Amino acid sequence: MEVDVKKVMEHLNEIYECGAQPDGTFTRMAYSEEDKKGRELFQSWFEKLGIPTRTDAAGNLIARMEGEDPSLPAILVGSHLDTVPDGGKYDGAVGCMGGLAVCETLAAEGKKLRHPLEVIVFTDEEGFRFGSGLTGSSALCGQPLDISPDDLDMDGKTRKEVFENCGLSVERAAEARRDPKSIHCFIELHVEQGGTLYKKHIPVGIVSSIAGVSRYEVKITGEANHAGSTLMEDRKDALVTAAQFITQVPKTVEECGNQYTVATVGTIKVTPNSVNVIPGSCTFHLEIRDQHADVMKEIETKLKAYAEELCARTGETLSWEQISYHAPAPMHEPVKQAIETAAKKIGTEYVVLPSGAFHDSLLMTGFVPTGMIFVPSEKGISHSRYEYTKEEDIERGCNVLMQTILEADNMEMPCSF
């Protein structure tokens, strides 16, 4: 059995058009009219197949194709349909269309799995509207939901208002939690959003783990003074010290990490922020990502020691605060093995690699057996109108997904985590 890739591409194009904006860009912001339109369209394709759908209390859209034994736990596949501003056609959507394509293929072939098959569209994966994402997967996994009816979006609308416009209740979102025993495994097909597969000319990636992320707010305090009359030797320039630290970041990553270890200073603010005043303080955010918690800790320790050394040398003070942490999330061996077996059976080349980006699978790994399949992102571009994945790569990814589902249908999965 093989998926009809032409239909997959048609579906991708139709969903993309749902996000059309007056300025010529395409965005499906979570809970927006464009997002609702895309979900309704996606839902209609299952209705044509006679497959029922439902929306849970958190807004996750779920289509269920019954198996031979409805009492068995469901094989869950899918991703998300919401996008970042002016996002591309493939991020998230490829995984949703892959799940739909598998259902279409099984229906056309008259094939029934042993387990029920559920295709899920997680709500608000991207999180840019309210500043925090993975809302739907957090709710499904029973994670604490850091949401409030009074949260304001970028337009000043409350979360209560936004949710109610979608027929949802903030207070009831946690009711979306599933019993993990109801899920056999979760498989997510996704574009890589990086350049490894593209550069290596390999069509399929089997994800080993999703990188952990540790974020810090760092503040260096020196002395604001007149930029014209203060000699260079008399300065305590917080920005100069910060610049020396930032230059050290890639060197420490190279020393302690591997090719997938990354660290970034993504924001910077100086005070008093005037052209003729020496910066008295500099505050910036540091992010470290790796597949191993000990590597992240080693980088943090070395960078903090270096910052302390710099400040001691210049007579400045250092404030270092960890503001968030997500542990690395390894995929589960039985699901990884199923994906590898599937790739071998359809005769496609593959490589095992980590994911540096967050996905709904990050939370699912701690809930049920989980695996991820990557297909290439041309030039490693994503979260952009210029993201692109070749049709033949999408076809391979969808066929690996389908074969993985067939493998998982006959596998025993661990009962607990």
KOLFIRO-982672 format. One line per 8 residues: number of its first residue (from 1); for each residue x, y, z of N, C-alpha, C. Coordinates in steps of 0.2 Angstrom, whole numbers. Layout:
REM residues N
NUM) X:Y:Z:X:Y:Z:X:Y:Z  ...
***
This chain:
REM residues 417
1) 4:-6:0:0:0:0:4:6:0  2:11:-4:6:18:-4:1:23:-4  3:29:-1:-2:34:-1:-2:38:-8  -7:42:-9:-8:46:-15:-5:52:-13  1:53:-15:5:60:-13:2:66:-17  -1:65:-23:-4:70:-26:-10:73:-22  -14:69:-19:-19:71:-15:-16:74:-8  -11:72:-6:-8:75:0:-6:82:-1
9) -3:83:-7:-1:90:-9:-7:94:-10  -12:92:-13:-18:96:-14:-21:98:-7  -21:93:-2:-23:95:4:-19:100:8  -12:100:7:-8:105:10:-9:112:7  -10:112:0:-11:118:-3:-18:121:-1  -23:117:0:-29:120:2:-29:122:9  -26:119:14:-25:121:20:-21:127:21  -16:128:17:-12:134:17:-16:140:15
17) -20:139:10:-25:145:7:-29:147:13  -31:143:18:-35:145:23:-32:151:27  -26:151:27:-22:157:31:-21:163:27  -24:164:21:-23:170:17:-24:176:21  -20:181:21:-21:187:24:-21:193:19  -24:199:21:-25:204:16:-18:207:13  -13:206:17:-6:208:14:-3:203:10  -6:198:8:-3:193:4:1:187:8
25) 2:188:14:5:182:18:0:177:20  2:172:23:-2:166:25:-1:165:33  -6:165:37:-5:164:44:-11:161:47  -10:155:50:-16:152:54:-14:152:61  -15:158:64:-14:159:72:-19:155:75  -17:152:81:-21:147:85:-27:151:87  -33:148:86:-40:150:88:-42:156:84  -39:158:78:-41:163:74:-46:160:69
33) -49:165:65:-54:162:60:-51:158:55  -44:160:53:-41:156:48:-39:149:51  -37:148:57:-36:142:60:-43:138:61  -48:141:62:-55:137:63:-56:135:56  -55:139:51:-57:137:44:-53:131:41  -46:131:43:-42:125:42:-44:119:45  -46:120:51:-48:114:55:-55:111:52  -59:116:50:-66:113:48:-65:110:41
41) -60:112:37:-58:109:31:-56:102:32  -51:102:37:-48:95:38:-53:90:41  -57:93:45:-63:89:47:-67:86:42  -69:90:37:-73:88:31:-70:82:27  -64:82:27:-61:76:23:-62:70:26  -62:70:33:-63:64:37:-71:62:36  -75:67:36:-82:66:35:-84:62:29  -80:64:24:-81:61:17:-79:54:17
49) -74:52:22:-72:45:22:-77:41:27  -82:45:30:-86:42:35:-83:40:42  -77:44:43:-74:44:49:-76:49:54  -78:48:60:-81:53:65:-75:57:68  -76:63:69:-72:67:73:-75:70:79  -70:73:83:-73:76:89:-67:81:91  -70:86:95:-65:91:98:-65:91:105  -59:89:109:-59:89:116:-59:95:119
57) -59:95:126:-60:101:130:-54:106:129  -49:104:126:-43:109:125:-43:111:118  -47:109:114:-48:111:107:-44:106:102  -41:101:105:-38:96:100:-44:92:96  -42:92:89:-47:89:85:-44:82:84  -49:77:84:-47:70:84:-52:66:80  -49:63:75:-53:59:70:-51:51:72  -56:47:73:-55:40:75:-58:35:70
65) -53:31:67:-55:26:62:-54:19:66  -60:16:67:-60:10:72:-56:4:69  -54:0:73:-50:-6:71:-54:-12:72  -51:-18:71:-55:-24:72:-57:-25:79  -53:-22:84:-55:-23:91:-55:-16:94  -61:-13:95:-62:-6:97:-59:-6:105  -58:-11:108:-56:-11:115:-49:-10:116  -45:-11:110:-38:-10:111:-36:-3:111
73) -31:-1:114:-29:6:114:-27:9:107  -28:15:106:-28:18:99:-20:20:97  -19:19:91:-13:21:88:-14:29:86  -10:33:89:-12:40:88:-6:43:84  -8:47:79:-4:50:74:-6:57:73  -2:62:71:-4:69:70:1:74:72  -1:80:72:4:86:73:-1:92:74  1:97:71:-3:104:72:-4:107:66
81) -9:111:66:-11:115:60:-10:123:61  -9:125:67:-8:132:68:0:134:66  1:140:64:7:142:61:10:149:65  16:150:64:19:156:66:16:162:61  17:168:62:16:173:58:20:172:51  16:173:45:19:172:39:23:165:38  20:160:42:23:154:42:22:150:35  26:144:35:26:140:28:20:135:28
89) 21:131:23:15:127:21:16:120:24  22:118:27:24:112:29:24:110:36  26:115:40:27:114:47:21:112:51  21:106:54:15:104:57:10:100:52  8:104:47:3:102:42:5:95:39  11:94:37:13:88:34:11:82:39  12:82:45:10:77:50:3:76:50  -1:81:50:-8:80:50:-11:77:43
97) -8:79:37:-10:77:31:-7:70:30  -2:68:33:1:61:33:-4:56:36  -7:58:42:-12:54:46:-18:53:42  -20:59:38:-26:59:34:-25:54:28  -19:54:25:-17:50:19:-17:43:21  -15:41:27:-15:34:29:-22:32:30  -27:36:33:-34:34:33:-37:33:26  -35:38:22:-38:37:15:-36:31:12
105) -29:29:13:-26:23:9:-30:17:12  -30:17:19:-33:11:22:-40:10:20  -44:15:19:-51:15:17:-51:13:10  -47:15:6:-47:13:-2:-45:6:-2  -41:3:2:-39:-4:1:-43:-8:5  -48:-6:9:-52:-10:13:-49:-13:18  -43:-10:21:-39:-13:26:-41:-10:33  -41:-15:38:-43:-13:44:-37:-15:49
113) -35:-10:53:-30:-12:58:-33:-16:64  -29:-19:68:-31:-22:74:-33:-16:79  -29:-11:80:-30:-6:84:-34:0:81  -38:3:85:-41:10:82:-35:14:80  -36:18:75:-31:23:73:-34:30:74  -31:35:77:-33:41:78:-29:46:76  -31:51:72:-27:57:69:-29:63:73  -24:66:76:-25:72:80:-22:78:78
121) -26:84:78:-23:90:77:-22:94:84  -16:94:86:-15:98:93:-17:105:92  -20:108:97:-21:115:97:-15:119:100  -14:125:97:-9:130:99:-3:127:101  0:124:96:7:121:97:12:127:97  11:132:92:16:137:91:17:142:97  11:144:100:11:148:106:12:155:105  13:158:99:15:165:99:9:170:101
129) 3:167:101:-3:172:102:-3:174:109  -2:169:114:-2:171:121:5:170:124  10:168:120:17:168:123:19:161:126  15:156:126:16:149:128:13:144:123  16:139:121:13:134:116:12:127:119  11:123:115:10:116:117:4:115:121  -1:119:120:-7:119:125:-11:113:124  -12:111:118:-16:105:117:-13:98:120
137) -7:98:118:-3:92:120:-2:92:128  -1:98:131:0:98:138:-7:96:141  -12:98:139:-19:96:142:-20:89:141  -19:86:135:-20:79:134:-15:74:138  -9:77:140:-5:73:144:-6:74:151  -10:79:153:-12:80:160:-6:84:163  -3:88:159:2:93:162:-1:99:165  2:102:170:-1:108:173:-2:113:167
145) -8:116:166:-9:121:161:-8:128:164  -3:132:161:-1:138:164:-5:143:160  -12:143:160:-16:147:157:-21:150:161  -24:156:160:-28:160:164:-34:163:160  -40:164:162:-45:167:158:-43:174:156  -39:177:161:-37:184:160:-30:185:156  -27:180:153:-21:181:149:-23:185:143  -19:189:141:-20:194:135:-16:192:129
153) -19:192:123:-15:190:117:-12:197:115  -9:197:109:-6:202:106:-10:208:104  -17:207:104:-22:212:102:-26:214:108  -24:212:114:-27:214:120:-34:210:122  -35:204:118:-41:200:119:-39:195:125  -44:194:129:-42:189:134:-43:182:132  -39:177:135:-40:170:133:-47:168:134  -51:170:139:-58:168:140:-62:170:134
161) -61:176:131:-64:178:125:-63:174:119  -56:173:118:-54:169:113:-56:162:113  -56:159:119:-58:152:119:-65:151:118  -69:156:121:-77:156:120:-79:156:113  -75:160:109:-76:161:102:-75:155:98  -71:150:101:-70:144:98:-74:138:101  -79:140:106:-83:135:109:-79:131:115  -74:135:117:-70:131:123:-71:135:129
169) -69:132:134:-69:135:141:-62:134:144  -59:140:146:-52:140:149:-52:135:155  -57:136:159:-58:132:166:-58:124:164  -61:122:159:-62:115:157:-57:112:153  -52:116:151:-47:113:146:-43:107:149  -42:107:155:-39:101:158:-42:95:158  -49:95:156:-53:89:155:-51:85:149  -47:88:145:-44:84:139:-39:79:141
177) -37:78:147:-32:73:149:-35:66:147  -31:63:143:-32:56:142:-29:51:147  -32:45:147:-29:39:151:-24:37:146  -18:36:148:-12:34:144:-14:27:142  -18:23:145:-19:16:143:-23:16:137  -26:22:135:-31:22:129:-27:23:123  -20:24:124:-16:26:118:-10:20:118  -10:17:112:-5:12:111:2:15:110
185) 2:20:106:8:24:105:6:30:101  11:35:100:10:41:97:16:42:92  14:43:85:19:44:80:18:51:77  23:55:76:23:61:73:27:62:67  24:63:61:28:65:55:29:72:55  35:75:54:36:82:54:42:84:49  42:90:47:48:92:43:53:93:48  60:93:46:65:93:51:66:100:54
193) 65:105:50:66:112:52:73:113:54  78:109:51:85:110:51:88:108:45  94:108:44:98:106:38:101:100:37  101:95:42:105:89:42:103:85:36  96:83:36:94:79:30:95:82:23  94:88:23:95:92:16:103:91:14  107:93:19:114:93:17:117:86:16  114:81:19:116:74:18:113:71:13
201) 108:74:10:104:71:4:101:64:6  98:64:13:95:58:15:87:60:16  83:56:14:76:58:13:72:57:20  74:53:25:70:51:31:75:52:37  72:55:42:76:55:48:72:51:54  75:47:58:72:44:64:74:48:70  70:51:73:72:56:79:74:52:85  80:53:87:82:50:93:79:53:100
209) 79:60:100:77:63:106:75:70:104  71:74:108:70:81:107:75:84:112  78:89:110:83:93:114:80:96:120  83:96:126:82:99:132:83:107:131  80:111:134:81:118:134:82:121:141  87:125:142:88:129:148:89:136:146  85:140:149:85:148:148:87:152:154  91:157:153:94:161:159:93:168:157
217) 92:172:162:92:179:162:98:181:165  103:185:161:109:187:164:110:194:164  112:197:170:112:205:170:119:206:172  123:211:169:129:213:171:128:221:172  130:223:178:130:229:181:136:233:181  137:238:177:144:242:178:142:249:181  144:254:177:143:261:179:141:265:173  136:268:173:134:273:168:138:279:169
225) 140:282:164:145:288:164:145:292:157  148:298:157:148:302:151:152:298:146  149:298:140:153:294:135:159:298:132  159:305:133:164:309:130:170:310:135  168:311:141:173:313:146:176:307:150  173:301:150:176:296:154:181:292:150  187:292:152:193:289:149:191:281:148  194:278:143:193:271:142:195:267:148
233) 201:269:151:204:265:157:199:266:163  195:271:163:191:272:169:184:269:168  182:266:163:176:264:162:174:257:165  168:256:167:165:250:169:159:249:164  160:247:158:155:247:152:152:240:152  146:240:154:142:233:155:141:230:148  140:234:143:139:231:136:146:228:134  151:231:135:158:228:132:159:221:136
241) 158:221:142:159:215:146:154:209:143  148:211:142:143:207:139:145:204:132  148:209:129:150:207:122:156:202:122  160:202:127:165:198:128:163:191:130  157:191:134:154:185:136:151:181:130  147:185:126:143:182:121:148:179:116  154:182:115:159:180:110:161:173:112  161:172:119:164:165:122:159:160:121
249) 152:161:120:147:156:120:148:151:115  149:153:108:150:147:103:157:143:104  162:147:107:168:143:109:167:138:114  163:139:119:161:134:125:157:129:122  152:130:118:148:125:114:153:120:110  157:123:107:162:119:103:166:114:107  168:117:113:172:113:117:169:108:121  162:109:123:159:104:127:153:100:124
257) 151:102:118:145:99:115:147:95:108  142:94:104:143:90:98:140:94:92  139:92:87:136:96:81:129:98:82  126:95:87:119:97:88:118:101:94  123:102:98:123:106:103:122:114:101  118:118:104:117:125:102:116:129:108  119:135:108:117:140:113:117:147:109  112:151:112:110:157:109:109:163:114
265) 112:169:112:109:175:116:105:178:111  98:178:113:93:180:108:90:187:109  91:190:115:89:196:117:94:200:121  94:207:120:99:211:124:96:218:125  97:220:131:94:227:133:100:230:137  101:237:135:106:241:139:102:247:142  105:249:148:102:255:151:108:260:153  107:266:152:101:270:150:99:270:143
273) 103:266:139:101:266:131:101:273:128  107:276:129:108:283:126:115:283:122  115:286:116:121:286:112:127:289:116  126:294:121:131:297:124:132:296:131  130:289:133:130:287:140:133:280:139  139:279:143:141:272:144:136:267:147  135:262:144:130:257:147:131:255:154  127:257:158:127:255:165:125:248:167
281) 121:245:163:119:238:164:117:235:157  118:229:157:116:225:151:113:219:153  107:218:151:103:212:152:102:208:146  103:201:146:102:197:140:99:190:142  97:187:137:94:180:138:98:175:135  101:170:138:105:165:136:100:158:135  101:155:130:97:148:129:102:143:127  102:137:131:106:131:129:102:125:127
289) 103:122:122:100:116:120:104:110:118  102:104:121:106:98:120:102:92:121  104:86:119:100:80:120:102:77:127  107:80:130:109:77:137:109:83:142  106:81:147:106:86:153:113:88:156  117:83:156:124:84:159:128:89:154  127:88:148:130:93:143:128:100:144  121:101:145:119:108:146:121:111:152
297) 122:106:157:124:109:164:131:111:163  135:107:160:143:108:159:144:115:156  140:116:150:140:123:147:138:128:151  133:128:155:130:133:160:136:134:165  139:129:168:144:130:173:150:134:170  152:132:164:158:135:162:157:142:160  151:144:157:149:150:155:148:155:161  145:152:166:144:156:172:151:158:175
305) 155:153:175:162:154:178:165:160:174  165:159:168:168:164:163:165:171:165  159:172:165:155:178:167:158:181:173  158:177:178:160:179:185:168:181:185  172:178:181:179:180:180:179:187:176  175:188:171:175:194:168:173:200:172  168:199:176:165:204:181:170:206:186  174:201:189:179:202:194:184:206:191
313) 186:205:185:192:208:182:190:216:181  183:217:179:181:224:177:178:228:183  177:224:189:174:227:195:167:228:194  163:224:190:156:224:189:153:219:192  146:219:193:143:213:196:139:209:191  137:203:193:134:198:189:128:196:193  122:195:189:116:192:191:115:187:186  114:180:188:113:175:184:107:171:186
321) 101:170:183:95:167:185:92:162:180  91:156:181:88:151:177:81:153:177  78:154:171:71:156:171:66:151:168  69:146:165:65:140:162:69:134:161  66:128:161:70:122:160:65:117:157  67:114:151:64:108:149:69:102:148  68:97:151:73:91:151:73:88:144  78:85:142:78:82:135:73:76:135
329) 70:75:129:65:70:129:67:65:124  70:59:126:71:54:121:65:50:119  65:48:112:60:44:110:61:37:112  55:33:111:55:26:114:57:21:109  61:17:112:65:12:108:60:8:103  54:5:106:50:1:102:47:5:96  46:11:97:43:15:91:48:17:87  54:18:89:60:20:85:61:14:80
337) 61:8:84:62:2:80:57:0:75  51:2:76:46:1:71:47:6:65  49:12:67:50:17:61:56:14:57  61:12:60:67:9:57:65:3:52  61:-1:55:59:-7:51:55:-5:45  51:0:46:46:3:41:51:6:35  56:9:37:60:13:32:64:7:28  66:2:31:69:-4:28:65:-7:23
345) 58:-8:25:54:-12:21:52:-8:15  51:-2:15:50:2:9:56:4:5  62:2:8:68:3:4:70:10:4  70:14:9:72:21:9:78:22:14  82:26:12:88:28:16:86:32:22  89:31:27:87:35:33:93:37:38  93:41:42:98:42:47:94:44:54  97:42:59:95:44:66:98:50:68
353) 94:55:71:96:62:72:91:65:78  94:69:81:90:73:87:86:78:84  81:81:87:77:87:85:79:93:90  81:98:87:83:104:91:77:108:93  71:107:89:65:111:90:60:107:94  56:111:97:51:108:101:45:106:97  42:100:99:36:98:95:31:95:101  25:94:99:20:91:104:23:84:106
361) 27:81:102:30:74:105:35:75:111  37:81:112:41:83:118:37:81:124  31:82:125:27:80:130:24:73:130  23:71:124:20:64:123:25:59:125  32:60:125:37:55:127:36:53:134  34:58:138:33:56:145:26:53:147  22:52:142:15:50:143:14:43:140  16:42:134:15:36:130:21:34:126
369) 22:28:123:27:27:119:27:31:112  32:35:111:32:40:106:38:40:101  37:41:95:42:42:90:41:47:85  46:50:82:45:55:77:49:53:70  46:55:65:49:54:58:50:61:55  56:62:53:58:68:49:58:68:42  56:73:38:58:73:31:61:80:30  65:80:25:70:86:24:66:93:23
377) 69:98:26:68:105:25:73:108:20  71:110:14:76:113:10:80:118:13  86:118:12:91:123:15:90:124:23  86:119:26:85:120:33:81:125:35  77:128:30:72:134:32:66:132:34  63:135:40:57:134:42:54:140:46  48:140:48:45:145:51:46:151:47  44:150:40:45:155:35:41:153:29
385) 39:159:25:35:157:19:40:153:14  46:153:15:51:150:11:53:143:13  49:140:18:51:133:19:48:129:14  51:124:12:49:119:7:52:112:8  47:108:6:49:100:7:47:97:0  51:94:-3:50:91:-10:44:86:-9  40:85:-15:34:81:-15:37:74:-14  42:72:-17:45:65:-16:47:63:-9
393) 49:68:-5:51:67:2:45:67:6  40:71:4:33:70:8:30:63:7  31:61:1:28:54:-1:32:49:3  39:49:3:42:44:7:40:45:14  40:51:17:38:51:24:31:48:26  27:50:21:20:47:22:20:39:22  24:37:17:24:29:17:27:26:23  33:29:25:36:27:31:31:27:37
401) 27:33:38:22:33:43:17:27:42  15:26:36:10:21:36:13:14:37  19:13:35:22:6:37:23:6:44  25:11:47:26:11:54:20:10:58  14:12:56:8:11:59:6:3:59  8:1:53:7:-7:52:11:-11:56  17:-8:57:22:-12:62:19:-11:69  18:-5:71:15:-4:78:9:-8:80
409) 5:-9:74:-2:-12:75:-1:-20:78  5:-22:77:7:-29:79:12:-30:84  14:-24:87:19:-24:92:16:-23:99  19:-26:104:17:-25:111:21:-18:113  18:-14:117:21:-8:120:22:-8:127  27:-5:130:28:-5:137:21:-2:140  20:-4:146:14:-2:150:14:4:154  21:6:156:21:11:160:28:15:159
417) 29:21:162:35:25:161:37:27:167
***
